Structure formats: structure tokens, C-alpha cells
Amino acid sequence: MDDEHSTPVVEMVDIVKAFPGVRALDSVSFSVKQGEIHALLGKNGAGKSTLMHVLTGLYTPDSGTIRIRGEIHENLNTAKAKQAGIALVAQHAKFVPGLSIAENVYSGMLPLRWGGFVDWKKMYRDAQEKLGQFDIDIDVSRLMEDTTVAERQMIEIARALFADASVIILDEPTAPLPKHDVAKLFEFVRRQRARGASFIYISHYLEEIFEVADHVTVMRNGVVAGVSPVKDITQPELIRLISGANVERYKRESGKIGNPVLSINGLNRPGAYTDVQLTLNAGEVVGLTGLEGSGPGELARGLFGLEPLGSGSVMLNDAPYIDGSPISSLKQGLAYLPRDRHGLGIVAIRSVRDNVSLSVLDRLEQSLGLIDSAKEKRLVSDFINVLGIKTPSMETAVENLSGGNQQKVVVAKLAATEPKVLILDEPTQGVDVQAKVELLRIVDQLSQRGVAVAVVSDELSELMDICDRIVVFYRGRIIREFRKNREPITTALLLAAIEGETLETTNASV
């Protein structure tokens, strides 16, 4: 399986695909061997999705050749691609939340008894057995909505495998996952690779490529920019191939920090956080980090009214903060960018204009409740220009934009409310390296306008680059606080704190 000269299970040669006004794929060649994890990288819009749409039969190429296990496939459609063993596991797994795991596994092919009745015992027994074959030890009677995101991803991969898929496309599989679940998913994928399955791995997290992939192909502007065994390439070289240039990390210089805007004293929520003492100041960027479930994400969602906030004292703009709903939070001057931009941040089928103006419709009203369309267009146009949102027009549906530009639309929607406090939950998740730099620049601009910004993230290098302070949570408590103007902040120090090492234990070990 590791033989460099083995016949590819998938071979795409000189694939060309054009749309009106753009050549999305320009003589692209790409191949995957049996038992290989092959990473496919590139900025949003580089051609990765178009190439995979061709492989899965959603698009017909204008020219080129597709071979699957040596057999040429012409006029490939989705049914033929599936029959040939090609499967796509999307970032957001498709499932019916109110049904059991077994029912989801057998969706569309329920085992029947005589008379056309469902054989429920056989379904549960077979589902348990099949998932067990792929080392998934789970109670298949559980509702799908009660599973973790990582479990759903593994179940989706297993479904593809026992539907005879031999090449599985993983599209940003770790974007919605907490760090500890990423390791579980990688181990699962490696086990299936050892059994002969092949994977095409699409991700913007470059460090993952070195952890899980065997080969890497980089696309840029519709062509292949480079192909290499992962062991023979470095991360800076990958970044240069992806962007066409050296992309420097965005390092924010601390600006003028003003008075306290948000003050939290003795905030408690059982099972989430304990005795939180935290102040956010105008013009300041504060990082909130810790292991998944240790408190930062729960605090962010609690403050915005997506979860209970708990007991304690919270002051916003020198007034008691009234929690309970996102609408109440926005009216008081607190905005929140969710990590799940598809579920909570955007209305994907609506236009850029609709999404940006959605949170400030009351300010755009004329008499009789009508919207002042001229004022709305000026507002949206200003944010498109200031934030550098790349879109054909403000009427373009947000679902047609790249991941980085979708994220900018969410930021624009929140910035339009003119918040005093902006909480960003994993703001650079699932966007390419250049888009990350642009988003961090926007965070800097907002802080310069006097907004108090809190960034919930486990991307430690990004926090060190843009934050004035980094607050570390451990098991629901704030365990350490690092200030950039007082001490050098290193990844090692942050990791030690994230794992529970307090200032006292650090000093005691010296």
C-alpha cells in the first residue's frame, strides 16, 4: 500500500471545467493510491471543491479523463460515482436528529420482515455489529442528536465504508470538533486506512496535514501548484504554495486601553464555570482559552443568552447586565460571533445585504415599518469595503461566498450593531491562511475603535499575536492570566496552564 509505484485507485488527468467568466479547473491532474490519506489544500476558491464535485459526479468536466481502479469513467453522475466507491463526508454530517443511530445508519434501506414491516431487532443488531467492525463502540439505540460531533463524523465514515466506498472525501472534518475529539477522529481514519480505505483530506488546518496525511496536493487559481509526500515538505513551503507568496502572521500592537466596559464578579453556573472574575476594557483584546468544556465557550454563550448565565454580578457600561436572550444582549451592546457560523451566524440562502442588515432592521425603518433601502445599501456597502468582503454584489447569496468571506459577513452583521463588547468564538475556524490574517486585522481595527474584544480560541499562536491579555480556564475556573506588557508569553507556558498548572505550582517546581 505504501508502494510509490502502485496503481492509483483514483486518477484524474488534465481535468478542465469552466463556468461563465471563470476557468475553475485548468488541466488539473490528481491521483490517490489505495490505503493513502491524500491532503488537498488551497485557499477558498482555488478549485478544490470543483475538483471534488467532478469526482463525485455533481459536475461534468469539459475535458479530461477520470479513472477509478483503472477503469475510465465517462459521463460520471452521483449515482455512478457512488457505485464506483466514491463517497463524500461533509463538514456538517447529515442526519435525522430525532431518530436513533441505527435508524440513521439504515436510512433508506431499513431491513424488512414478511408483510413489509420493519425488522427492528435485526436493524439494531446489524447496526451494532457493523459499527463494531469499524471499532465504533456505541449504543445504536441512542438518539443521533445525543451524539458528539466526532461520533457523527465516524458514523458517517463507517456508513460510507459499509456502502462499499473505497475512496472517502473528508471536507474540513475537524472544523466543528473540539481538540480532544480530533485525535479520536484521526485514530479512526488511520485504522480504516490500514484496512485499505483511501481518503482525500481537505482542511485549512495545516498542522493536521503533518499529523495525518501521506501526500499533499496544493491548488491555486484552478491549477495544481505542487504535489509532495508530506514528509518532504515544510509548513512555510505549504503556505507559499497555497498563497503564492509568504504570508506573514498578523501581529497586533497594543493600542490605547480605556475604561472597563464589561465587569464579571463571582459568576457561577454548575457544570460550566465557578467564581469567574473578569473585566474587559474598551480597546482591549482578551483571549479566553482552555480545554474544551473548561469554561470559555460556555461563558461566551451564557453572556449572549444562548445558554443560562448563572448567578453572580455582571455589569455592562456601568449598568446591571440583563441576560436571557441574544436580542437583549445586542440591545445592551454585547455581540457574539458563534463558532458555528452556519447554524447561528448566517442565513446562507439570503443575500449579503439581508445578512448584514438583519441585526439592525429597527434602525433602518421608515414610517409604516418599511425599510429605508437606500440607507440599508449604504450601510452594507460600507462594511463590504471596510472589511474587504469579496462578493460579486451585495445581492449574492452568502452560501456562494468562500468560508473566509462568510465569516466576514457575520462580523459585519455584528459590527453593524455598534457593540461595546464583541465576543468571537473561534473566529478563524475553517478559513484559509490568508483569510485568517484578514480576520485578525479586522479584530485589530475594531479594538482601535474602542470595542472591547474577547476571543475564545485554542489557536494559541493567534492569541499570542493579537491579545493584550490571555485568560486560561481549567475545569470551570480561571487558573492563570498572562499580560503581554508584563511578561513574555510562550506556547509552553500557555499549554502548562491549560493542563492545570497554576502560578503556585510553577514557582514550586522552579
RAWOMO-V759381 format. One record per helix or strand of 3 or more residues. SS is the DSSP state (2 for helix, 1 for strand). FROM is the first residue (numbers start at 1). LEN is the number of residues. If there is no record, write none. Layout:
((SS & FROM & LEN) (SS & FROM & LEN))
//
This chain:
((1 & 8 & 12) (1 & 22 & 12) (1 & 37 & 5) (2 & 48 & 8) (1 & 63 & 6) (2 & 78 & 6) (1 & 86 & 4) (2 & 101 & 5) (2 & 120 & 14) (2 & 144 & 3) (2 & 149 & 13) (1 & 167 & 5) (2 & 179 & 16) (1 & 198 & 5) (2 & 206 & 7) (1 & 215 & 6) (1 & 223 & 7) (2 & 230 & 3) (2 & 235 & 9) (1 & 260 & 10) (1 & 273 & 9) (1 & 285 & 5) (2 & 296 & 8) (1 & 311 & 6) (2 & 326 & 7) (1 & 334 & 4) (2 & 341 & 5) (2 & 352 & 13) (2 & 367 & 3) (2 & 373 & 15) (2 & 398 & 3) (2 & 403 & 13) (1 & 421 & 5) (2 & 433 & 16) (1 & 452 & 5) (2 & 460 & 7) (1 & 469 & 6) (1 & 477 & 7) (2 & 491 & 8) (2 & 503 & 7))
//
